[in-house]
Amino acid sequence: MSITVNHIGKSYKNIPALHDISFEVKEGELFGLIGPDGAGKTSLFRILTTLLIANEGTATVAGYDVVEDYKKIRNCVGYMPGKFSLYQDLTVQENLKFFATIFGTTIEENYDLIREIYVQIEPFKTRRAGKLSGGMKQKLALCCALIHKPKVLFLDEPTTGVDPVSRKEFWEMLKRLQLKGITILVSTPYMDEAALCDRIALLQDGKILQIDTPEAIVKHYPKEIYNVGAHSMYELINSLKAYEHQHSVYPFGEYVHYTDKRSDFNPADLKAYLAAKNLSELTIEKTTASIEDTFMELAKK
């Protein structure tokens, strides 16, 4: 296995950040850690990249123990932290050369690995990193994380704050890197990105809620879910939350996703209730569950 985590726990000043985390990532897999801010994603990444020591449990990366073999791990993994951490006063080319030198290699030696990414930022190679756009910074950081040809790549919320086009391009790049045999562990708060991973772990408050393929997680959503719309989103949400039979209510785009406690739920009953609350332009349509719906359901337990 490329990554094995056994009962990892981490606390800060007696405040738990990770609770008994265990999972395995197969070699060559694109594995996603999906969860909101504060879920524990960054703490876990820092443990696996040997920047933090867990309070309890064990973990191995590429067959190396994260405590005993930390030097070996640092030579065989690439890490792209959530915050842009390259030298902003150095140019694109100077940053890349610097990181290649640290790992005892050259840009030319592993250029094949970064070529498809680097050609997009090469026109700006003499520009200081701090003057790049968000998408260009992201691509430079990925190049620096890959320049020593790592076996495992850790990407901590790499698309946060990046425009939709750059996000799409970034995930396409990850798929191509995966074809080259690199194991990729990526964290993100964006539920829509979960579907792009081979397997995902849903993380909340330092605990894993569920691990499986995105398709399997959605398939096992336990309830029928409905898109509910009205002329006022605010009044609609308040009215649904006050409905005695509601199981879950939360906004989802232009609609509210609604589930009912009853097994014999009739949408006409809900529509009559909402009409009595003076809501107009009512629509209630059955829809399919998403990763976000599953996460919200699991987080309620």
LOKOLVO-921959 format. One record per residue (C-alpha): x, y, z; residue number from 1; residue in three letters. Coordinates in pm, whole numbers, plus 50000, padded with zeros to 5 digits. Layout:
! residues N
@X: X Y: Y Z: Z kolti: NUM loba: ALA
...
***
This chain:
! residues 301
@X: 50000 Y: 50000 Z: 50000 kolti: 1 loba: MET
@X: 50116 Y: 50352 Z: 49929 kolti: 2 loba: SER
@X: 49969 Y: 50509 Z: 50244 kolti: 3 loba: ILE
@X: 49850 Y: 50337 Z: 50561 kolti: 4 loba: THR
@X: 49705 Y: 50524 Z: 50859 kolti: 5 loba: VAL
@X: 49625 Y: 50338 Z: 51180 kolti: 6 loba: ASN
@X: 49429 Y: 50505 Z: 51461 kolti: 7 loba: HIS
@X: 49596 Y: 50844 Z: 51421 kolti: 8 loba: ILE
@X: 49499 Y: 51106 Z: 51678 kolti: 9 loba: GLY
@X: 49620 Y: 51463 Z: 51718 kolti: 10 loba: LYS
@X: 49540 Y: 51731 Z: 51975 kolti: 11 loba: SER
@X: 49636 Y: 52095 Z: 52018 kolti: 12 loba: TYR
@X: 49632 Y: 52223 Z: 52377 kolti: 13 loba: LYS
@X: 49401 Y: 51934 Z: 52471 kolti: 14 loba: ASN
@X: 49162 Y: 52016 Z: 52186 kolti: 15 loba: ILE
@X: 49128 Y: 51709 Z: 51957 kolti: 16 loba: PRO
@X: 49196 Y: 51774 Z: 51589 kolti: 17 loba: ALA
@X: 49190 Y: 51412 Z: 51471 kolti: 18 loba: LEU
@X: 49006 Y: 51120 Z: 51631 kolti: 19 loba: HIS
@X: 49118 Y: 50762 Z: 51564 kolti: 20 loba: ASP
@X: 49172 Y: 50809 Z: 51187 kolti: 21 loba: ILE
@X: 49241 Y: 50489 Z: 50990 kolti: 22 loba: SER
@X: 49251 Y: 50432 Z: 50613 kolti: 23 loba: PHE
@X: 49465 Y: 50299 Z: 50328 kolti: 24 loba: GLU
@X: 49547 Y: 50452 Z: 49990 kolti: 25 loba: VAL
@X: 49648 Y: 50217 Z: 49711 kolti: 26 loba: LYS
@X: 49947 Y: 50278 Z: 49489 kolti: 27 loba: GLU
@X: 49851 Y: 50493 Z: 49191 kolti: 28 loba: GLY
@X: 49517 Y: 50595 Z: 49343 kolti: 29 loba: GLU
@X: 49365 Y: 50943 Z: 49341 kolti: 30 loba: LEU
@X: 49222 Y: 50967 Z: 49693 kolti: 31 loba: PHE
@X: 49022 Y: 51262 Z: 49822 kolti: 32 loba: GLY
@X: 48979 Y: 51396 Z: 50174 kolti: 33 loba: LEU
@X: 48652 Y: 51587 Z: 50161 kolti: 34 loba: ILE
@X: 48542 Y: 51816 Z: 50441 kolti: 35 loba: GLY
@X: 48484 Y: 52175 Z: 50555 kolti: 36 loba: PRO
@X: 48736 Y: 52407 Z: 50718 kolti: 37 loba: ASP
@X: 48838 Y: 52273 Z: 51058 kolti: 38 loba: GLY
@X: 48766 Y: 51911 Z: 50969 kolti: 39 loba: ALA
@X: 49130 Y: 51809 Z: 51028 kolti: 40 loba: GLY
@X: 49250 Y: 51775 Z: 50669 kolti: 41 loba: LYS
@X: 49560 Y: 51994 Z: 50705 kolti: 42 loba: THR
@X: 49662 Y: 51836 Z: 51037 kolti: 43 loba: SER
@X: 49646 Y: 51492 Z: 50877 kolti: 44 loba: LEU
@X: 49850 Y: 51606 Z: 50576 kolti: 45 loba: PHE
@X: 50117 Y: 51755 Z: 50802 kolti: 46 loba: ARG
@X: 50145 Y: 51428 Z: 50992 kolti: 47 loba: ILE
@X: 50178 Y: 51225 Z: 50672 kolti: 48 loba: LEU
@X: 50441 Y: 51463 Z: 50531 kolti: 49 loba: THR
@X: 50638 Y: 51446 Z: 50861 kolti: 50 loba: THR
@X: 50578 Y: 51809 Z: 50959 kolti: 51 loba: LEU
@X: 50381 Y: 51710 Z: 51271 kolti: 52 loba: LEU
@X: 50397 Y: 51413 Z: 51506 kolti: 53 loba: ILE
@X: 50069 Y: 51249 Z: 51601 kolti: 54 loba: ALA
@X: 49978 Y: 51203 Z: 51967 kolti: 55 loba: ASN
@X: 49880 Y: 50844 Z: 51900 kolti: 56 loba: GLU
@X: 49869 Y: 50586 Z: 51623 kolti: 57 loba: GLY
@X: 50101 Y: 50497 Z: 51336 kolti: 58 loba: THR
@X: 50125 Y: 50582 Z: 50967 kolti: 59 loba: ALA
@X: 50338 Y: 50478 Z: 50673 kolti: 60 loba: THR
@X: 50389 Y: 50651 Z: 50338 kolti: 61 loba: VAL
@X: 50540 Y: 50454 Z: 50050 kolti: 62 loba: ALA
@X: 50635 Y: 50188 Z: 50303 kolti: 63 loba: GLY
@X: 50819 Y: 50428 Z: 50537 kolti: 64 loba: TYR
@X: 50716 Y: 50511 Z: 50893 kolti: 65 loba: ASP
@X: 50631 Y: 50881 Z: 50933 kolti: 66 loba: VAL
@X: 50838 Y: 50908 Z: 51253 kolti: 67 loba: VAL
@X: 51130 Y: 50667 Z: 51214 kolti: 68 loba: GLU
@X: 51182 Y: 50718 Z: 50840 kolti: 69 loba: ASP
@X: 51090 Y: 51087 Z: 50806 kolti: 70 loba: TYR
@X: 51399 Y: 51171 Z: 50597 kolti: 71 loba: LYS
@X: 51318 Y: 50901 Z: 50342 kolti: 72 loba: LYS
@X: 50957 Y: 51018 Z: 50322 kolti: 73 loba: ILE
@X: 51062 Y: 51378 Z: 50256 kolti: 74 loba: ARG
@X: 51264 Y: 51262 Z: 49958 kolti: 75 loba: ASN
@X: 50984 Y: 51060 Z: 49800 kolti: 76 loba: CYS
@X: 50678 Y: 51281 Z: 49849 kolti: 77 loba: VAL
@X: 50566 Y: 51612 Z: 49704 kolti: 78 loba: GLY
@X: 50365 Y: 51849 Z: 49920 kolti: 79 loba: TYR
@X: 50161 Y: 52147 Z: 49806 kolti: 80 loba: MET
@X: 50022 Y: 52327 Z: 50114 kolti: 81 loba: PRO
@X: 49697 Y: 52519 Z: 50108 kolti: 82 loba: GLY
@X: 49869 Y: 52854 Z: 50140 kolti: 83 loba: LYS
@X: 50106 Y: 52961 Z: 49862 kolti: 84 loba: PHE
@X: 50446 Y: 52905 Z: 50023 kolti: 85 loba: SER
@X: 50702 Y: 52961 Z: 49750 kolti: 86 loba: LEU
@X: 50950 Y: 53250 Z: 49755 kolti: 87 loba: TYR
@X: 50749 Y: 53543 Z: 49626 kolti: 88 loba: GLN
@X: 51053 Y: 53760 Z: 49557 kolti: 89 loba: ASP
@X: 51208 Y: 53492 Z: 49332 kolti: 90 loba: LEU
@X: 51102 Y: 53448 Z: 48971 kolti: 91 loba: THR
@X: 50915 Y: 53144 Z: 48841 kolti: 92 loba: VAL
@X: 51236 Y: 52995 Z: 48701 kolti: 93 loba: GLN
@X: 51437 Y: 53072 Z: 49016 kolti: 94 loba: GLU
@X: 51181 Y: 52901 Z: 49239 kolti: 95 loba: ASN
@X: 51178 Y: 52592 Z: 49025 kolti: 96 loba: LEU
@X: 51557 Y: 52575 Z: 49009 kolti: 97 loba: LYS
@X: 51582 Y: 52626 Z: 49386 kolti: 98 loba: PHE
@X: 51352 Y: 52333 Z: 49467 kolti: 99 loba: PHE
@X: 51521 Y: 52109 Z: 49213 kolti: 100 loba: ALA
@X: 51859 Y: 52186 Z: 49372 kolti: 101 loba: THR
@X: 51730 Y: 52105 Z: 49723 kolti: 102 loba: ILE
@X: 51639 Y: 51755 Z: 49607 kolti: 103 loba: PHE
@X: 51967 Y: 51704 Z: 49423 kolti: 104 loba: GLY
@X: 51819 Y: 51711 Z: 49076 kolti: 105 loba: THR
@X: 51776 Y: 51955 Z: 48787 kolti: 106 loba: THR
@X: 51482 Y: 52098 Z: 48599 kolti: 107 loba: ILE
@X: 51598 Y: 51919 Z: 48286 kolti: 108 loba: GLU
@X: 51620 Y: 51576 Z: 48454 kolti: 109 loba: GLU
@X: 51248 Y: 51556 Z: 48536 kolti: 110 loba: ASN
@X: 51119 Y: 51804 Z: 48280 kolti: 111 loba: TYR
@X: 50902 Y: 51537 Z: 48114 kolti: 112 loba: ASP
@X: 50695 Y: 51514 Z: 48433 kolti: 113 loba: LEU
@X: 50617 Y: 51886 Z: 48453 kolti: 114 loba: ILE
@X: 50623 Y: 51978 Z: 48083 kolti: 115 loba: ARG
@X: 50246 Y: 51998 Z: 48032 kolti: 116 loba: GLU
@X: 50211 Y: 52223 Z: 48337 kolti: 117 loba: ILE
@X: 50524 Y: 52432 Z: 48292 kolti: 118 loba: TYR
@X: 50450 Y: 52532 Z: 47932 kolti: 119 loba: VAL
@X: 50149 Y: 52725 Z: 48067 kolti: 120 loba: GLN
@X: 50365 Y: 52937 Z: 48299 kolti: 121 loba: ILE
@X: 50684 Y: 52948 Z: 48089 kolti: 122 loba: GLU
@X: 50585 Y: 53283 Z: 47928 kolti: 123 loba: PRO
@X: 50606 Y: 53428 Z: 48281 kolti: 124 loba: PHE
@X: 50929 Y: 53256 Z: 48385 kolti: 125 loba: LYS
@X: 51105 Y: 53586 Z: 48461 kolti: 126 loba: THR
@X: 50812 Y: 53723 Z: 48663 kolti: 127 loba: ARG
@X: 50836 Y: 53721 Z: 49043 kolti: 128 loba: ARG
@X: 50614 Y: 53453 Z: 49196 kolti: 129 loba: ALA
@X: 50434 Y: 53708 Z: 49413 kolti: 130 loba: GLY
@X: 50311 Y: 53888 Z: 49100 kolti: 131 loba: LYS
@X: 50145 Y: 53581 Z: 48945 kolti: 132 loba: LEU
@X: 49769 Y: 53526 Z: 48930 kolti: 133 loba: SER
@X: 49610 Y: 53266 Z: 49156 kolti: 134 loba: GLY
@X: 49595 Y: 53005 Z: 48882 kolti: 135 loba: GLY
@X: 49958 Y: 53063 Z: 48779 kolti: 136 loba: MET
@X: 50074 Y: 53039 Z: 49142 kolti: 137 loba: LYS
@X: 49892 Y: 52709 Z: 49169 kolti: 138 loba: GLN
@X: 50064 Y: 52569 Z: 48860 kolti: 139 loba: LYS
@X: 50408 Y: 52687 Z: 48978 kolti: 140 loba: LEU
@X: 50354 Y: 52530 Z: 49321 kolti: 141 loba: ALA
@X: 50257 Y: 52202 Z: 49156 kolti: 142 loba: LEU
@X: 50568 Y: 52209 Z: 48938 kolti: 143 loba: CYS
@X: 50787 Y: 52264 Z: 49245 kolti: 144 loba: CYS
@X: 50615 Y: 51976 Z: 49426 kolti: 145 loba: ALA
@X: 50681 Y: 51747 Z: 49127 kolti: 146 loba: LEU
@X: 51033 Y: 51849 Z: 49026 kolti: 147 loba: ILE
@X: 51199 Y: 51563 Z: 49219 kolti: 148 loba: HIS
@X: 50958 Y: 51301 Z: 49075 kolti: 149 loba: LYS
@X: 50778 Y: 51200 Z: 49397 kolti: 150 loba: PRO
@X: 50605 Y: 50867 Z: 49449 kolti: 151 loba: LYS
@X: 50323 Y: 51028 Z: 49646 kolti: 152 loba: VAL
@X: 50178 Y: 51376 Z: 49597 kolti: 153 loba: LEU
@X: 49992 Y: 51560 Z: 49876 kolti: 154 loba: PHE
@X: 49776 Y: 51853 Z: 49769 kolti: 155 loba: LEU
@X: 49607 Y: 52047 Z: 50049 kolti: 156 loba: ASP
@X: 49302 Y: 52234 Z: 49913 kolti: 157 loba: GLU
@X: 49483 Y: 52317 Z: 49586 kolti: 158 loba: PRO
@X: 49182 Y: 52479 Z: 49417 kolti: 159 loba: THR
@X: 49057 Y: 52703 Z: 49698 kolti: 160 loba: THR
@X: 49018 Y: 53058 Z: 49571 kolti: 161 loba: GLY
@X: 49092 Y: 52960 Z: 49212 kolti: 162 loba: VAL
@X: 48860 Y: 53045 Z: 48922 kolti: 163 loba: ASP
@X: 48640 Y: 52766 Z: 48774 kolti: 164 loba: PRO
@X: 48843 Y: 52737 Z: 48452 kolti: 165 loba: VAL
@X: 49170 Y: 52692 Z: 48643 kolti: 166 loba: SER
@X: 49002 Y: 52442 Z: 48875 kolti: 167 loba: ARG
@X: 48894 Y: 52232 Z: 48577 kolti: 168 loba: LYS
@X: 49242 Y: 52250 Z: 48422 kolti: 169 loba: GLU
@X: 49402 Y: 52154 Z: 48753 kolti: 170 loba: PHE
@X: 49196 Y: 51836 Z: 48790 kolti: 171 loba: TRP
@X: 49273 Y: 51741 Z: 48431 kolti: 172 loba: GLU
@X: 49643 Y: 51776 Z: 48517 kolti: 173 loba: MET
@X: 49598 Y: 51550 Z: 48820 kolti: 174 loba: LEU
@X: 49440 Y: 51280 Z: 48605 kolti: 175 loba: LYS
@X: 49738 Y: 51291 Z: 48369 kolti: 176 loba: ARG
@X: 49983 Y: 51270 Z: 48661 kolti: 177 loba: LEU
@X: 49794 Y: 50969 Z: 48795 kolti: 178 loba: GLN
@X: 49847 Y: 50794 Z: 48460 kolti: 179 loba: LEU
@X: 50221 Y: 50832 Z: 48522 kolti: 180 loba: LYS
@X: 50195 Y: 50617 Z: 48834 kolti: 181 loba: GLY
@X: 50195 Y: 50889 Z: 49101 kolti: 182 loba: ILE
@X: 49974 Y: 50828 Z: 49404 kolti: 183 loba: THR
@X: 49776 Y: 51145 Z: 49478 kolti: 184 loba: ILE
@X: 49609 Y: 51247 Z: 49802 kolti: 185 loba: LEU
@X: 49409 Y: 51567 Z: 49766 kolti: 186 loba: VAL
@X: 49195 Y: 51755 Z: 50018 kolti: 187 loba: SER
@X: 48912 Y: 51989 Z: 49926 kolti: 188 loba: THR
@X: 48607 Y: 52153 Z: 50082 kolti: 189 loba: PRO
@X: 48431 Y: 52144 Z: 49743 kolti: 190 loba: TYR
@X: 48190 Y: 51852 Z: 49735 kolti: 191 loba: MET
@X: 48162 Y: 51861 Z: 49355 kolti: 192 loba: ASP
@X: 48532 Y: 51774 Z: 49328 kolti: 193 loba: GLU
@X: 48475 Y: 51452 Z: 49522 kolti: 194 loba: ALA
@X: 48331 Y: 51286 Z: 49211 kolti: 195 loba: ALA
@X: 48668 Y: 51332 Z: 49037 kolti: 196 loba: LEU
@X: 48848 Y: 51102 Z: 49283 kolti: 197 loba: CYS
@X: 48878 Y: 50722 Z: 49273 kolti: 198 loba: ASP
@X: 48781 Y: 50701 Z: 49640 kolti: 199 loba: ARG
@X: 48701 Y: 50958 Z: 49905 kolti: 200 loba: ILE
@X: 48694 Y: 50994 Z: 50281 kolti: 201 loba: ALA
@X: 48431 Y: 51229 Z: 50419 kolti: 202 loba: LEU
@X: 48585 Y: 51411 Z: 50716 kolti: 203 loba: LEU
@X: 48410 Y: 51617 Z: 50985 kolti: 204 loba: GLN
@X: 48538 Y: 51736 Z: 51324 kolti: 205 loba: ASP
@X: 48847 Y: 51517 Z: 51294 kolti: 206 loba: GLY
@X: 48649 Y: 51199 Z: 51229 kolti: 207 loba: LYS
@X: 48600 Y: 50995 Z: 50913 kolti: 208 loba: ILE
@X: 48228 Y: 50965 Z: 50840 kolti: 209 loba: LEU
@X: 48258 Y: 50727 Z: 50546 kolti: 210 loba: GLN
@X: 48514 Y: 50595 Z: 50295 kolti: 211 loba: ILE
@X: 48416 Y: 50457 Z: 49955 kolti: 212 loba: ASP
@X: 48396 Y: 50543 Z: 49588 kolti: 213 loba: THR
@X: 48188 Y: 50856 Z: 49514 kolti: 214 loba: PRO
@X: 47934 Y: 50643 Z: 49329 kolti: 215 loba: GLU
@X: 47890 Y: 50399 Z: 49619 kolti: 216 loba: ALA
@X: 47853 Y: 50675 Z: 49876 kolti: 217 loba: ILE
@X: 47575 Y: 50844 Z: 49678 kolti: 218 loba: VAL
@X: 47407 Y: 50513 Z: 49600 kolti: 219 loba: LYS
@X: 47357 Y: 50437 Z: 49968 kolti: 220 loba: HIS
@X: 47186 Y: 50766 Z: 50050 kolti: 221 loba: TYR
@X: 46901 Y: 50643 Z: 50272 kolti: 222 loba: PRO
@X: 46613 Y: 50876 Z: 50182 kolti: 223 loba: LYS
@X: 46420 Y: 51024 Z: 49892 kolti: 224 loba: GLU
@X: 46529 Y: 51381 Z: 49834 kolti: 225 loba: ILE
@X: 46334 Y: 51668 Z: 49678 kolti: 226 loba: TYR
@X: 46412 Y: 52003 Z: 49517 kolti: 227 loba: ASN
@X: 46175 Y: 52258 Z: 49667 kolti: 228 loba: VAL
@X: 46141 Y: 52607 Z: 49520 kolti: 229 loba: GLY
@X: 45939 Y: 52918 Z: 49602 kolti: 230 loba: ALA
@X: 45935 Y: 53292 Z: 49542 kolti: 231 loba: HIS
@X: 46136 Y: 53359 Z: 49861 kolti: 232 loba: SER
@X: 46427 Y: 53136 Z: 49959 kolti: 233 loba: MET
@X: 46446 Y: 53285 Z: 50309 kolti: 234 loba: TYR
@X: 46076 Y: 53230 Z: 50388 kolti: 235 loba: GLU
@X: 46088 Y: 52885 Z: 50227 kolti: 236 loba: LEU
@X: 46375 Y: 52765 Z: 50446 kolti: 237 loba: ILE
@X: 46214 Y: 52897 Z: 50764 kolti: 238 loba: ASN
@X: 45879 Y: 52736 Z: 50678 kolti: 239 loba: SER
@X: 46039 Y: 52400 Z: 50595 kolti: 240 loba: LEU
@X: 46242 Y: 52399 Z: 50916 kolti: 241 loba: LYS
@X: 45921 Y: 52462 Z: 51111 kolti: 242 loba: ALA
@X: 45742 Y: 52170 Z: 50939 kolti: 243 loba: TYR
@X: 45691 Y: 51892 Z: 51193 kolti: 244 loba: GLU
@X: 45772 Y: 51614 Z: 50945 kolti: 245 loba: HIS
@X: 46098 Y: 51753 Z: 50806 kolti: 246 loba: GLN
@X: 46410 Y: 51540 Z: 50840 kolti: 247 loba: HIS
@X: 46660 Y: 51773 Z: 50672 kolti: 248 loba: SER
@X: 46646 Y: 52116 Z: 50508 kolti: 249 loba: VAL
@X: 46931 Y: 52309 Z: 50347 kolti: 250 loba: TYR
@X: 46982 Y: 52535 Z: 50045 kolti: 251 loba: PRO
@X: 47120 Y: 52379 Z: 49729 kolti: 252 loba: PHE
@X: 47168 Y: 52625 Z: 49444 kolti: 253 loba: GLY
@X: 46835 Y: 52783 Z: 49349 kolti: 254 loba: GLU
@X: 46641 Y: 52520 Z: 49545 kolti: 255 loba: TYR
@X: 46615 Y: 52379 Z: 49894 kolti: 256 loba: VAL
@X: 46696 Y: 52011 Z: 49937 kolti: 257 loba: HIS
@X: 46431 Y: 51852 Z: 50155 kolti: 258 loba: TYR
@X: 46385 Y: 51506 Z: 50309 kolti: 259 loba: THR
@X: 46088 Y: 51388 Z: 50513 kolti: 260 loba: ASP
@X: 46068 Y: 51165 Z: 50821 kolti: 261 loba: LYS
@X: 45771 Y: 50970 Z: 50687 kolti: 262 loba: ARG
@X: 45804 Y: 50663 Z: 50467 kolti: 263 loba: SER
@X: 45472 Y: 50746 Z: 50296 kolti: 264 loba: ASP
@X: 45557 Y: 51109 Z: 50222 kolti: 265 loba: PHE
@X: 45322 Y: 51280 Z: 49975 kolti: 266 loba: ASN
@X: 45460 Y: 51599 Z: 49811 kolti: 267 loba: PRO
@X: 45105 Y: 51733 Z: 49785 kolti: 268 loba: ALA
@X: 45086 Y: 51755 Z: 50167 kolti: 269 loba: ASP
@X: 45402 Y: 51964 Z: 50179 kolti: 270 loba: LEU
@X: 45283 Y: 52187 Z: 49896 kolti: 271 loba: LYS
@X: 44956 Y: 52253 Z: 50081 kolti: 272 loba: ALA
@X: 45146 Y: 52337 Z: 50399 kolti: 273 loba: TYR
@X: 45374 Y: 52584 Z: 50218 kolti: 274 loba: LEU
@X: 45082 Y: 52745 Z: 50035 kolti: 275 loba: ALA
@X: 44916 Y: 52802 Z: 50372 kolti: 276 loba: ALA
@X: 45233 Y: 52988 Z: 50473 kolti: 277 loba: LYS
@X: 45166 Y: 53233 Z: 50185 kolti: 278 loba: ASN
@X: 45450 Y: 53099 Z: 49971 kolti: 279 loba: LEU
@X: 45396 Y: 53117 Z: 49594 kolti: 280 loba: SER
@X: 45560 Y: 52982 Z: 49277 kolti: 281 loba: GLU
@X: 45596 Y: 52649 Z: 49456 kolti: 282 loba: LEU
@X: 45777 Y: 52357 Z: 49291 kolti: 283 loba: THR
@X: 45852 Y: 52019 Z: 49450 kolti: 284 loba: ILE
@X: 46042 Y: 51768 Z: 49239 kolti: 285 loba: GLU
@X: 46221 Y: 51449 Z: 49330 kolti: 286 loba: LYS
@X: 46595 Y: 51461 Z: 49262 kolti: 287 loba: THR
@X: 46903 Y: 51243 Z: 49302 kolti: 288 loba: THR
@X: 47134 Y: 51271 Z: 49600 kolti: 289 loba: ALA
@X: 47482 Y: 51421 Z: 49568 kolti: 290 loba: SER
@X: 47801 Y: 51386 Z: 49772 kolti: 291 loba: ILE
@X: 47699 Y: 51700 Z: 49959 kolti: 292 loba: GLU
@X: 47362 Y: 51548 Z: 50050 kolti: 293 loba: ASP
@X: 47536 Y: 51238 Z: 50182 kolti: 294 loba: THR
@X: 47783 Y: 51445 Z: 50381 kolti: 295 loba: PHE
@X: 47504 Y: 51650 Z: 50538 kolti: 296 loba: MET
@X: 47314 Y: 51333 Z: 50630 kolti: 297 loba: GLU
@X: 47617 Y: 51166 Z: 50787 kolti: 298 loba: LEU
@X: 47710 Y: 51483 Z: 50975 kolti: 299 loba: ALA
@X: 47368 Y: 51482 Z: 51143 kolti: 300 loba: LYS
@X: 47435 Y: 51149 Z: 51316 kolti: 301 loba: LYS
***
